[in-house]
Amino acid sequence: MEYRKAKVDEIDLLNEMYRAGSELLKERGIDQWQGVNLPKASMDNIDTIYVLEDDGEIVSTALHVERDSDYDKIYDGEWIGNENYYAIHRVTTKSSKSGKGYTNKMFDEIEKMALENGKESVRVDTHSDNIPMQKTLAKSGYTKCGTVYLYDGVPRLAYEKLIK
């Protein structure tokens, strides 16, 4: 397996993965990644998107950045780390590869990369109805820290994992 930066010629595949993830969330009754909130890979953000490959096939993807201003304020709790973190967004795995542990493996790779780059922790948020992601985060050792509000005022459950 290889975790690496996404390439420009993979934008269409990434957008198809986002659309499939959006449809799955919709089928589950989760109002995340719907309508204007559907993630989109583009030339503007391709340098922040990473993919997990297994035998040459892209199976999972995530976007991560050094920090996220949406995480500046947390409600009903507190972060367990300092301001030296990676923020993970837009996590999805191909539906045909669901249940095979790829998302957890991708989190492992993100944590290794964060550690190599001197980060103290990794933060991620998810919809309160997205129970599968909450279970994945718990399995990967993430702690629920409180609630954050995204740029559009939408609340999300906030998680963090110390890696040092």
Order of alpha helices (4+ residues) and beta strands (2+ residues): beta-alpha-beta-beta-beta-alpha-beta-alpha-beta-beta
